[in-house]
Amino acid sequence: MSELNNTNARVYARFFEEINKETSLKQYAEIFDKNVQFKDPFHDIEGLEKLYKIFEDMYIKLDNPRFKVKEIIEQNNIAYLKWDFFFSFKNSKKEESFEGVSRVEFDENNKAISHIDYWDSSSNLYEKMPILSFFIKFIKSKINS
């Protein structure tokens, strides 16, 4: 992502591109409000510590997870970030990826108070898991026939 200026969304995007398993709760607290709302296909939580736990778990369950922000649209205190997520399942050499969009709302202190992710969990994760993949593809073929 090119660095044009330090808008809320650009600082936020840089944080997501740079986070890793060593990123501390204190560093998350610089970006997120303590009562942040977070929602994605698997979670719907409130609170900084719960959000931190989600990312801690991501680093335990996946190998080399990382984000690459491709596009930012920002107006007033709302931003939309289009991103790619790269990862490998544990014990797999194959790198997987998928695309998503996040809607982020910032407060008057430039901290994120809401983060909602939009991405397709079925085609982006379940279809990439060997056992589930067969069943999901079978169901889709029956629907499409």
DSSP file (Angstrom, degrees, kcal/mol; ACC not computed):
  #  RESIDUE AA STRUCTURE BP1 BP2  ACC     N-H-->O    O-->H-N    N-H-->O    O-->H-N    TCO  KAPPA ALPHA  PHI   PSI    X-CA   Y-CA   Z-CA
    1    1 A M              0   0    0      0, 0.0     2,-0.2     0, 0.0    69,-0.1   0.000 360.0 360.0 360.0 130.5    0.0    0.0    0.0
    2    2 A S        -     0   0    0      1,-0.1     2,-1.0     2,-0.0     0, 0.0  -0.497 360.0-126.1 -77.0 147.7    1.4    3.4   -0.9
    3    3 A E        +     0   0    0      1,-0.2     3,-0.1    -2,-0.2    -1,-0.1  -0.797  42.1 157.3 -98.2  97.7    1.7    5.9    1.9
    4    4 A L        -     0   0    0     -2,-1.0     2,-0.3     1,-0.4    -1,-0.2   0.897  67.7 -33.1 -87.4 -46.0   -0.1    9.1    0.7
    5    5 A N        -     0   0    0      2,-0.1     2,-0.7     0, 0.0    -1,-0.4  -0.944  65.9 -89.7-161.8 179.0   -0.9   10.6    4.1
    6    6 A N        +     0   0    0     -2,-0.3    -3,-0.0    -3,-0.1     2,-0.0  -0.352  58.3 154.9-100.3  54.6   -1.7    9.6    7.6
    7    7 A T     >  -     0   0    0     -2,-0.7     4,-2.3     1,-0.1     5,-0.3  -0.303  60.4-101.8 -69.1 164.5   -5.4    9.4    7.6
    8    8 A N  H  > S+     0   0    0      1,-0.2     4,-2.5     2,-0.2     5,-0.2   0.925 123.4  50.2 -51.3 -47.8   -7.1    7.2   10.1
    9    9 A A  H  > S+     0   0    0      1,-0.2     4,-2.9     2,-0.2    -1,-0.2   0.860 109.3  49.9 -65.5 -36.4   -7.7    4.5    7.4
   10   10 A R  H  > S+     0   0    0      2,-0.2     4,-2.4     1,-0.2    -1,-0.2   0.904 112.1  47.0 -70.7 -39.9   -4.1    4.5    6.3
   11   11 A V  H  X S+     0   0    0     -4,-2.3     4,-2.1     2,-0.2    -2,-0.2   0.918 114.8  48.5 -63.3 -42.7   -2.7    4.2    9.8
   12   12 A Y  H  X S+     0   0    0     -4,-2.5     4,-2.1    -5,-0.3    -2,-0.2   0.925 111.2  49.0 -62.7 -47.1   -5.3    1.4   10.4
   13   13 A A  H  X S+     0   0    0     -4,-2.9     4,-2.1     1,-0.2    -2,-0.2   0.905 109.9  51.7 -61.1 -42.4   -4.3   -0.4    7.1
   14   14 A R  H  X S+     0   0    0     -4,-2.4     4,-1.5     1,-0.2    -1,-0.2   0.903 107.1  54.1 -62.2 -40.3   -0.6   -0.2    8.0
   15   15 A F  H  X S+     0   0    0     -4,-2.1     4,-1.7     1,-0.2     3,-0.4   0.941 109.9  46.9 -57.6 -47.6   -1.3   -1.7   11.4
   16   16 A F  H  < S+     0   0    0     -4,-2.1    51,-0.6     1,-0.2    -1,-0.2   0.850 111.5  50.6 -66.3 -33.6   -3.1   -4.7    9.7
   17   17 A E  H  < S+     0   0    0     -4,-2.1    -1,-0.2     1,-0.2    -2,-0.2   0.766 117.9  39.7 -72.9 -23.5   -0.3   -5.2    7.2
   18   18 A E  H  < S+     0   0    0     -4,-1.5    -2,-0.2    -3,-0.4    -1,-0.2   0.587  85.7 113.3-103.7 -12.3    2.3   -5.1   10.0
   19   19 A I     <  +     0   0    0     -4,-1.7     2,-0.3    -5,-0.2    48,-0.2  -0.241  36.6 160.3 -62.5 151.7    0.6   -7.1   12.8
   20   20 A N    >   -     0   0    0     46,-0.1     3,-1.9    44,-0.0    39,-0.1  -0.888  58.5 -74.6-155.4-176.8    2.1  -10.5   13.7
   21   21 A K  T 3  S+     0   0    0      1,-0.3    -2,-0.1    -2,-0.3    38,-0.0   0.677 127.7  56.8 -65.6 -14.7    2.1  -12.9   16.6
   22   22 A E  T 3  S+     0   0    0      2,-0.1    -1,-0.3     0, 0.0     2,-0.2   0.539  75.4 117.6 -91.4  -7.8    4.4  -10.6   18.5
   23   23 A T    <   -     0   0    0     -3,-1.9     2,-0.1     1,-0.1    -4,-0.0  -0.439  61.4-136.5 -64.6 126.7    2.0   -7.6   18.3
   24   24 A S     >  -     0   0    0     -2,-0.2     4,-1.8     1,-0.1     3,-0.3  -0.366  17.6-114.4 -87.8 161.9    1.1   -6.7   21.9
   25   25 A L  H  > S+     0   0    0      1,-0.2     4,-2.3     2,-0.2     5,-0.1   0.859 118.5  59.7 -57.6 -37.0   -2.3   -5.8   23.4
   26   26 A K  H  > S+     0   0    0      1,-0.2     4,-0.8     2,-0.2    -1,-0.2   0.886 103.8  49.6 -61.0 -39.7   -0.8   -2.4   24.1
   27   27 A Q  H >> S+     0   0    0     -3,-0.3     3,-0.6     1,-0.2     4,-0.5   0.885 109.7  50.8 -68.2 -38.2   -0.2   -1.9   20.4
   28   28 A Y  H >X S+     0   0    0     -4,-1.8     4,-2.9     1,-0.2     3,-1.4   0.891 104.5  59.2 -62.4 -38.4   -3.8   -2.9   19.6
   29   29 A A  H 3< S+     0   0    0     -4,-2.3    -1,-0.2     1,-0.3    -2,-0.2   0.710  97.0  60.6 -66.0 -20.4   -4.9   -0.4   22.2
   30   30 A E  H << S+     0   0    0     -4,-0.8    -1,-0.3    -3,-0.6    -2,-0.2   0.741 117.5  30.0 -74.6 -22.3   -3.3    2.4   20.2
   31   31 A I  H << S+     0   0    0     -3,-1.4    81,-2.9    -4,-0.5     2,-0.3   0.771 117.1  54.7-104.9 -37.4   -5.5    1.6   17.2
   32   32 A F  E  < S-a  112   0A   0     -4,-2.9    81,-0.2    79,-0.3    -1,-0.1  -0.793  77.3-119.9-109.7 143.9   -8.8    0.3   18.8
   33   33 A D  E >   -     0   0A   0     79,-2.7     3,-1.8    -2,-0.3    14,-0.1  -0.444  33.9-114.3 -68.0 151.1  -11.1    1.7   21.4
   34   34 A K  E 3  S+     0   0A   0      1,-0.3    14,-2.2    13,-0.1    15,-0.3   0.747 117.7  45.3 -63.8 -21.9  -11.5   -0.5   24.5
   35   35 A N  E 3  S+     0   0A   0     12,-0.3    -1,-0.3    13,-0.1    78,-0.1   0.024  83.5 158.9-107.4  26.2  -15.1   -1.1   23.6
   36   36 A V  E <   -     0   0A   0     -3,-1.8    11,-3.0    10,-0.2     2,-0.5  -0.143  36.4-136.2 -53.2 140.7  -14.6   -1.8   19.9
   37   37 A Q  E     -aB 114  46A   0     76,-2.0    78,-2.4     9,-0.2     2,-0.4  -0.874  24.8-174.8 -96.8 131.3  -17.3   -3.8   18.1
   38   38 A F  E     +aB 115  45A   0      7,-2.4     7,-2.6    -2,-0.5     2,-0.4  -0.996   6.6 172.5-131.3 132.5  -15.8   -6.5   15.8
   39   39 A K  E     +aB 116  44A   0     76,-2.3    78,-3.3    -2,-0.4     5,-0.2  -0.994   9.2 146.7-142.4 134.2  -17.8   -8.7   13.5
   40   40 A D        -     0   0    0      3,-2.2     3,-0.4    -2,-0.4    78,-0.1  -0.837  67.3 -74.2-145.3-176.8  -16.8  -11.3   10.8
   41   41 A P  S    S+     0   0    0      0, 0.0     3,-0.1     0, 0.0    77,-0.0   0.707 132.5  31.8 -59.4 -17.3  -18.4  -14.5    9.6
   42   42 A F  S    S+     0   0    0      1,-0.1     2,-0.3    79,-0.0    -3,-0.0   0.594 118.5  45.9-113.3 -15.0  -17.2  -16.3   12.8
   43   43 A H        +     0   0    0     -3,-0.4    -3,-2.2     2,-0.0     2,-0.2  -0.926  38.1 176.2-134.3 152.1  -17.3  -13.7   15.5
   44   44 A D  E     +B   39   0A   0     -2,-0.3     2,-0.2    -5,-0.2    -5,-0.2  -0.677  37.6 148.0-151.0  93.1  -19.5  -10.9   16.9
   45   45 A I  E     -B   38   0A   0     -7,-2.6    -7,-2.4    -2,-0.2     2,-0.4  -0.759  38.5-143.1-129.2 167.3  -17.8   -9.5   19.9
   46   46 A E  E     +B   37   0A   0     -2,-0.2    -9,-0.2    -9,-0.2   -10,-0.2  -0.998  58.7  51.3-132.1 131.1  -17.3   -6.3   21.9
   47   47 A G  S  > S-     0   0    0    -11,-3.0     4,-2.0    -2,-0.4   -12,-0.3   0.017  72.7-107.6 119.3 139.6  -14.1   -5.3   23.6
   48   48 A L  H  > S+     0   0    0    -14,-2.2     4,-2.7     1,-0.2     5,-0.2   0.887 115.2  52.7 -60.6 -44.5  -10.4   -4.9   22.9
   49   49 A E  H  > S+     0   0    0    -15,-0.3     4,-1.9     1,-0.2    -1,-0.2   0.878 109.7  48.9 -65.7 -36.7   -9.3   -8.0   24.9
   50   50 A K  H  > S+     0   0    0      2,-0.2     4,-1.7     1,-0.2    -1,-0.2   0.897 111.7  49.9 -67.8 -39.4  -11.8  -10.2   23.0
   51   51 A L  H  X S+     0   0    0     -4,-2.0     4,-1.7     1,-0.2    -2,-0.2   0.933 109.3  51.5 -62.2 -45.6  -10.6   -8.8   19.7
   52   52 A Y  H  X S+     0   0    0     -4,-2.7     4,-2.5     1,-0.2    -1,-0.2   0.892 106.8  54.5 -58.0 -40.8   -6.9   -9.4   20.7
   53   53 A K  H  X S+     0   0    0     -4,-1.9     4,-2.6     1,-0.2    -1,-0.2   0.873 103.3  56.2 -62.7 -38.4   -7.8  -13.0   21.6
   54   54 A I  H  X S+     0   0    0     -4,-1.7     4,-1.8     1,-0.2    -1,-0.2   0.927 111.5  42.8 -58.9 -45.4   -9.3  -13.6   18.1
   55   55 A F  H  X S+     0   0    0     -4,-1.7     4,-1.8     2,-0.2    -2,-0.2   0.867 110.8  55.1 -72.4 -35.7   -6.0  -12.5   16.5
   56   56 A E  H  X S+     0   0    0     -4,-2.5     4,-1.1     1,-0.2    -2,-0.2   0.939 109.6  48.2 -57.4 -46.2   -3.9  -14.5   19.0
   57   57 A D  H  X S+     0   0    0     -4,-2.6     4,-2.8     1,-0.2     3,-0.3   0.870 105.2  59.1 -62.0 -38.2   -6.0  -17.6   18.0
   58   58 A M  H  X S+     0   0    0     -4,-1.8     4,-2.0     1,-0.2    -1,-0.2   0.909 105.8  48.2 -58.0 -42.4   -5.4  -16.8   14.3
   59   59 A Y  H  < S+     0   0    0     -4,-1.8    -1,-0.2     1,-0.2    -2,-0.2   0.748 113.8  47.7 -72.4 -22.8   -1.6  -17.0   14.8
   60   60 A I  H  < S+     0   0    0     -4,-1.1    -2,-0.2    -3,-0.3    -1,-0.2   0.879 118.0  39.1 -79.3 -41.1   -2.0  -20.3   16.7
   61   61 A K  H  < S+     0   0    0     -4,-2.8    29,-0.8    -5,-0.1     2,-0.3   0.703 117.1  45.6 -86.6 -21.4   -4.3  -22.0   14.2
   62   62 A L  E  < S-C   89   0A   0     -4,-2.0     2,-0.5    -5,-0.3    27,-0.2  -0.881  75.0-124.9-124.2 154.4   -2.7  -20.7   10.9
   63   63 A D  E    S-C   88   0A   0     25,-3.2    25,-1.9    -2,-0.3    -3,-0.1  -0.849  85.6 -12.2 -97.5 132.8    0.8  -20.5    9.6
   64   64 A N  E    S-     0   0A   0     -2,-0.5     2,-0.2    23,-0.2    -1,-0.2   0.845  77.8-175.1  51.7  47.9    2.0  -17.1    8.4
   65   65 A P  E     +     0   0A   0      0, 0.0     2,-0.3     0, 0.0    22,-0.2  -0.538  13.6 157.7 -72.8 138.6   -1.3  -15.2    8.3
   66   66 A R  E     -C   86   0A   0     20,-2.3    20,-2.9    -2,-0.2     2,-0.3  -0.991  31.8-133.9-159.7 155.3   -1.0  -11.7    6.9
   67   67 A F  E     -C   85   0A   0    -51,-0.6     2,-0.4    -2,-0.3    18,-0.2  -0.843   7.1-165.7-112.5 147.5   -3.1   -9.0    5.3
   68   68 A K  E     -C   84   0A   0     16,-2.3    16,-2.4    -2,-0.3     2,-0.4  -0.944  17.4-145.2-131.6 112.1   -2.3   -6.8    2.2
   69   69 A V  E     +C   83   0A   0     -2,-0.4    14,-0.3    14,-0.2     3,-0.1  -0.641  21.2 175.1 -80.6 127.9   -4.6   -3.8    1.9
   70   70 A K  E     +     0   0A   0     12,-3.0     2,-0.3    -2,-0.4    13,-0.2   0.668  61.7  16.3-105.9 -23.4   -5.3   -3.0   -1.8
   71   71 A E  E     -C   82   0A   0     11,-1.6    11,-2.5   -70,-0.0     2,-0.4  -0.993  55.5-165.1-156.8 142.6   -7.8   -0.2   -1.7
   72   72 A I  E     -C   81   0A   0     -2,-0.3     2,-0.4     9,-0.2     9,-0.2  -0.998   3.6-176.8-133.2 131.0   -9.0    2.4    0.8
   73   73 A I  E     +C   80   0A   0      7,-2.5     7,-3.1    -2,-0.4     2,-0.4  -0.997  15.7 179.6-123.8 126.0  -12.1    4.6    0.6
   74   74 A E  E     +C   79   0A   0     -2,-0.4     2,-0.4     5,-0.2     5,-0.2  -0.988  13.2 170.9-134.0 133.2  -12.5    7.0    3.5
   75   75 A Q  E >   -C   78   0A   0      3,-2.8     3,-2.4    -2,-0.4     2,-0.2  -0.958  65.4 -47.4-142.3 123.0  -15.2    9.6    4.2
   76   76 A N  T 3  S-     0   0    0     -2,-0.4     0, 0.0     1,-0.3     0, 0.0  -0.359 124.3 -17.9  53.7-118.3  -15.4   11.5    7.5
   77   77 A N  T 3  S+     0   0    0     -2,-0.2    29,-2.8    -3,-0.1     2,-0.4   0.235 121.8  84.9-103.9  14.8  -15.1    8.9   10.3
   78   78 A I  E <   -CD  75 105A   0     -3,-2.4    -3,-2.8    27,-0.2     2,-0.4  -0.937  52.0-180.0-118.2 138.4  -15.9    5.8    8.1
   79   79 A A  E     -CD  74 104A   0     25,-2.6    25,-3.1    -2,-0.4     2,-0.5  -0.991  17.0-154.2-136.4 146.7  -13.5    3.8    6.0
   80   80 A Y  E     -CD  73 103A   0     -7,-3.1    -7,-2.5    -2,-0.4     2,-0.5  -0.985  14.3-167.3-116.7 128.0  -13.7    0.8    3.7
   81   81 A L  E     -CD  72 102A   0     21,-2.4    21,-2.4    -2,-0.5     2,-0.5  -0.970   8.3-156.6-119.0 124.3  -10.6   -1.3    3.2
   82   82 A K  E     +CD  71 101A   0    -11,-2.5   -12,-3.0    -2,-0.5   -11,-1.6  -0.867  29.8 167.9 -97.1 131.4  -10.4   -3.9    0.5
   83   83 A W  E     -CD  69 100A   0     17,-2.7    17,-2.4    -2,-0.5     2,-0.4  -0.920  36.3-131.8-142.9 161.5   -7.7   -6.5    1.4
   84   84 A D  E     -CD  68  99A   0    -16,-2.4   -16,-2.3    -2,-0.3     2,-0.5  -0.947  20.4-152.4-111.0 140.2   -6.2   -9.9    0.6
   85   85 A F  E     -CD  67  98A   0     13,-3.1    13,-1.6    -2,-0.4     2,-0.4  -0.968  11.3-167.4-114.1 126.2   -5.6  -12.4    3.4
   86   86 A F  E     +CD  66  97A   0    -20,-2.9   -20,-2.3    -2,-0.5     2,-0.3  -0.892  21.8 135.4-114.1 143.0   -2.8  -14.9    3.0
   87   87 A F  E     - D   0  96A   0      9,-2.2     9,-3.8    -2,-0.4     2,-0.4  -0.977  39.4-130.8-169.0 168.9   -2.2  -17.9    5.1
   88   88 A S  E     -C   63   0A   0    -25,-1.9   -25,-3.2    -2,-0.3     7,-0.1  -0.993  29.4-117.6-129.7 141.8   -1.4  -21.6    5.3
   89   89 A F  E >   -C   62   0A   0      5,-0.5     3,-1.5    -2,-0.4   -27,-0.2  -0.460  51.8 -82.3 -68.2 151.8   -3.3  -24.2    7.2
   90   90 A K  T 3  S+     0   0    0    -29,-0.8    -1,-0.1     1,-0.3     3,-0.1  -0.263 117.3  15.0 -54.9 141.2   -1.2  -25.9    9.9
   91   91 A N  T 3  S+     0   0    0      1,-0.2     2,-0.4    -3,-0.1    -1,-0.3   0.721 104.7 112.5  63.6  24.4    1.0  -28.7    8.4
   92   92 A S    <   -     0   0    0     -3,-1.5    -1,-0.2     1,-0.1   -29,-0.1  -0.987  52.5-163.1-126.8 137.5    0.4  -27.5    4.9
   93   93 A K        +     0   0    0     -2,-0.4     2,-0.4    -3,-0.1    -1,-0.1   0.631  65.5 100.6 -87.6 -15.8    3.0  -26.0    2.6
   94   94 A K        -     0   0    0     -5,-0.1    -5,-0.5     1,-0.0     2,-0.4  -0.565  68.2-139.7 -78.8 125.7    0.3  -24.6    0.3
   95   95 A E        -     0   0    0     -2,-0.4     2,-0.3    -7,-0.1    -7,-0.2  -0.701  19.8-165.5 -83.9 134.5   -0.4  -20.9    0.7
   96   96 A E  E     +D   87   0A   0     -9,-3.8    -9,-2.2    -2,-0.4     2,-0.3  -0.732   7.9 179.8-110.9 162.3   -4.1  -19.9    0.5
   97   97 A S  E     +D   86   0A   0     -2,-0.3     2,-0.3   -11,-0.2   -11,-0.2  -0.988   8.3 179.8-157.3 158.7   -5.6  -16.5    0.1
   98   98 A F  E     -D   85   0A   0    -13,-1.6   -13,-3.1    -2,-0.3     2,-0.3  -0.978  24.6-116.9-155.6 165.0   -8.9  -14.7   -0.2
   99   99 A E  E     +D   84   0A   0     -2,-0.3    21,-0.4   -15,-0.2     2,-0.3  -0.772  34.5 161.6-106.5 147.0  -10.3  -11.2   -0.6
  100  100 A G  E     -D   83   0A   0    -17,-2.4   -17,-2.7    -2,-0.3     2,-0.4  -0.938  27.9-131.3-151.8 175.2  -12.4   -9.3    1.8
  101  101 A V  E     -DE  82 118A   0     17,-2.0    17,-3.0    -2,-0.3     2,-0.4  -0.995  14.7-157.8-133.6 139.6  -13.7   -5.8    2.7
  102  102 A S  E     -DE  81 117A   0    -21,-2.4   -21,-2.4    -2,-0.4     2,-0.6  -0.961   6.4-152.9-118.1 135.5  -13.7   -4.2    6.1
  103  103 A R  E     -DE  80 116A   0     13,-2.8    13,-2.5    -2,-0.4     2,-0.4  -0.943  22.4-173.6-103.3 122.4  -16.0   -1.3    7.2
  104  104 A V  E     -DE  79 115A   0    -25,-3.1   -25,-2.6    -2,-0.6     2,-0.4  -0.957  12.3-162.0-124.0 133.3  -14.3    0.6   10.0
  105  105 A E  E     -DE  78 114A   0      9,-2.4     8,-3.2    -2,-0.4     9,-1.4  -0.946  10.3-157.0-115.2 135.5  -15.7    3.5   12.1
  106  106 A F  E     - E   0 112A   0    -29,-2.8     6,-0.2    -2,-0.4     2,-0.1  -0.814   6.4-138.7-111.7 149.6  -13.4    5.8   14.0
  107  107 A D    >   -     0   0    0      4,-2.5     3,-1.9    -2,-0.3    -1,-0.0  -0.293  42.9 -84.4 -93.3-175.3  -14.2    8.0   17.1
  108  108 A E  T 3  S+     0   0    0      1,-0.3    -1,-0.0     2,-0.1    -2,-0.0   0.654 129.2  57.9 -66.6 -14.7  -13.0   11.5   17.8
  109  109 A N  T 3  S-     0   0    0      2,-0.2    -1,-0.3     0, 0.0     3,-0.1   0.249 118.4-111.2 -96.2  11.4   -9.8   10.1   19.2
  110  110 A N  S <  S+     0   0    0     -3,-1.9     2,-0.3     1,-0.3    -2,-0.1   0.729  75.0 134.5  65.9  24.2   -9.0    8.4   15.9
  111  111 A K        -     0   0    0    -79,-0.0    -4,-2.5     1,-0.0     2,-0.4  -0.813  63.9-106.7-102.9 146.6   -9.5    4.9   17.4
  112  112 A A  E     +aE  32 106A   0    -81,-2.9   -79,-2.7    -2,-0.3    -6,-0.3  -0.560  37.1 172.3 -72.0 125.6  -11.5    2.2   15.7
  113  113 A I  E     +     0   0A   0     -8,-3.2   -76,-2.0    -2,-0.4     2,-0.3   0.547  70.0  26.9-107.4 -14.3  -14.9    1.7   17.5
  114  114 A S  E     +aE  37 105A   0     -9,-1.4    -9,-2.4   -78,-0.2     2,-0.4  -0.974  56.7 177.8-150.9 134.4  -16.4   -0.7   14.9
  115  115 A H  E     +aE  38 104A   0    -78,-2.4   -76,-2.3    -2,-0.3     2,-0.5  -0.949   7.1 179.5-138.6 115.0  -14.8   -3.1   12.5
  116  116 A I  E     -aE  39 103A   0    -13,-2.5   -13,-2.8    -2,-0.4     2,-0.3  -0.974  12.8-153.8-120.8 122.8  -17.1   -5.3   10.3
  117  117 A D  E     - E   0 102A   0    -78,-3.3     2,-0.5    -2,-0.5   -15,-0.2  -0.746   3.6-162.0 -96.2 141.4  -15.6   -7.8    7.9
  118  118 A Y  E     + E   0 101A   0    -17,-3.0   -17,-2.0    -2,-0.3     2,-0.3  -0.967  34.5 124.8-123.5 112.9  -17.3   -8.9    4.7
  119  119 A W        -     0   0    0     -2,-0.5     2,-0.9   -19,-0.2   -19,-0.1  -0.969  61.5-101.0-162.3 157.5  -16.0  -12.1    3.1
  120  120 A D     >  -     0   0    0    -21,-0.4     4,-1.8    -2,-0.3     5,-0.2  -0.716  27.8-173.9 -89.6 104.8  -17.4  -15.5    2.0
  121  121 A S  H  >>S+     0   0    0     -2,-0.9     5,-2.0     3,-0.2     4,-1.7   0.818  79.9  58.0 -68.8 -30.0  -16.4  -18.1    4.6
  122  122 A S  H  4>S+     0   0    0      3,-0.2     5,-2.3     1,-0.2     6,-0.2   0.986 117.1  27.5 -65.3 -59.3  -17.8  -21.0    2.5
  123  123 A S  H  45S+     0   0    0      1,-0.2    -1,-0.2     3,-0.2    -2,-0.2   0.777 124.7  50.1 -77.0 -23.9  -15.7  -20.5   -0.6
  124  124 A N  H  <5S+     0   0    0     -4,-1.8    -1,-0.2     3,-0.1    -2,-0.2   0.748 132.0   0.7 -88.9 -23.3  -12.7  -18.9    1.1
  125  125 A L  T >X5S+     0   0    0     -4,-1.7     3,-1.7    -5,-0.2     4,-0.6   0.649 125.8  50.9-126.0 -57.8  -12.2  -21.4    4.0
  126  126 A Y  G >4<S+     0   0    0     -5,-2.0     3,-1.2     1,-0.3    -3,-0.2   0.876 109.2  52.9 -58.5 -40.6  -14.5  -24.4    4.0
  127  127 A E  G 34<S+     0   0    0     -5,-2.3    -1,-0.3     1,-0.3    -4,-0.1   0.635 105.9  56.5 -71.3 -10.9  -13.9  -25.3    0.4
  128  128 A K  G <4 S+     0   0    0     -3,-1.7    -1,-0.3    -6,-0.2    -2,-0.2   0.531  85.7  90.8 -95.9  -8.1  -10.2  -25.3    1.0
  129  129 A M  S <X S-     0   0    0     -3,-1.2     4,-3.2    -4,-0.6     5,-0.2  -0.796  81.1-131.7 -89.1 126.1  -10.4  -27.9    3.8
  130  130 A P  H  > S+     0   0    0      0, 0.0     4,-1.0     0, 0.0    -1,-0.1   0.837  99.2  37.5 -49.9 -49.6  -10.0  -31.4    2.3
  131  131 A I  H  > S+     0   0    0      1,-0.2     4,-1.0     2,-0.2     3,-0.3   0.944 122.2  42.5 -72.5 -47.0  -12.9  -33.2    4.0
  132  132 A L  H  > S+     0   0    0      1,-0.2     4,-2.6     2,-0.2     5,-0.3   0.840 103.9  68.4 -67.7 -32.4  -15.4  -30.3    3.9
  133  133 A S  H  X S+     0   0    0     -4,-3.2     4,-2.5     1,-0.2     5,-0.3   0.898  97.2  51.6 -53.7 -46.0  -14.3  -29.3    0.3
  134  134 A F  H  X S+     0   0    0     -4,-1.0     4,-2.1    -3,-0.3    -1,-0.2   0.930 112.9  44.3 -58.9 -48.2  -15.8  -32.5   -1.1
  135  135 A F  H  X S+     0   0    0     -4,-1.0     4,-2.5     2,-0.2    -2,-0.2   0.900 114.2  48.0 -67.3 -41.8  -19.2  -32.0    0.5
  136  136 A I  H  X S+     0   0    0     -4,-2.6     4,-2.6     2,-0.2    -1,-0.2   0.922 113.5  47.1 -66.8 -43.4  -19.5  -28.3   -0.3
  137  137 A K  H  X S+     0   0    0     -4,-2.5     4,-2.2    -5,-0.3    -1,-0.2   0.885 111.8  51.9 -65.4 -37.0  -18.5  -28.8   -3.9
  138  138 A F  H  X S+     0   0    0     -4,-2.1     4,-1.8    -5,-0.3    -2,-0.2   0.936 111.1  46.8 -63.0 -46.8  -21.0  -31.7   -4.2
  139  139 A I  H  X S+     0   0    0     -4,-2.5     4,-2.1     1,-0.2    -2,-0.2   0.920 112.0  50.7 -61.8 -44.7  -23.8  -29.6   -2.7
  140  140 A K  H  X S+     0   0    0     -4,-2.6     4,-2.5     1,-0.2    -1,-0.2   0.892 107.9  52.9 -61.6 -39.2  -23.0  -26.7   -5.1
  141  141 A S  H  X S+     0   0    0     -4,-2.2     4,-0.7     1,-0.2    -1,-0.2   0.878 109.5  49.1 -65.7 -35.3  -23.0  -29.0   -8.1
  142  142 A K  H  < S+     0   0    0     -4,-1.8     3,-0.4     2,-0.2    -1,-0.2   0.879 112.5  47.8 -69.8 -37.7  -26.5  -30.3   -7.1
  143  143 A I  H  < S+     0   0    0     -4,-2.1    -2,-0.2     1,-0.2    -1,-0.2   0.895 114.2  46.7 -68.0 -40.3  -27.8  -26.7   -6.7
  144  144 A N  H  <        0   0    0     -4,-2.5    -1,-0.2     1,-0.2    -2,-0.2   0.537 360.0 360.0 -82.2  -7.3  -26.3  -25.6  -10.1
  145  145 A S     <        0   0    0     -4,-0.7    -1,-0.2    -3,-0.4    -2,-0.1   0.486 360.0 360.0 -90.7 360.0  -27.5  -28.6  -12.1
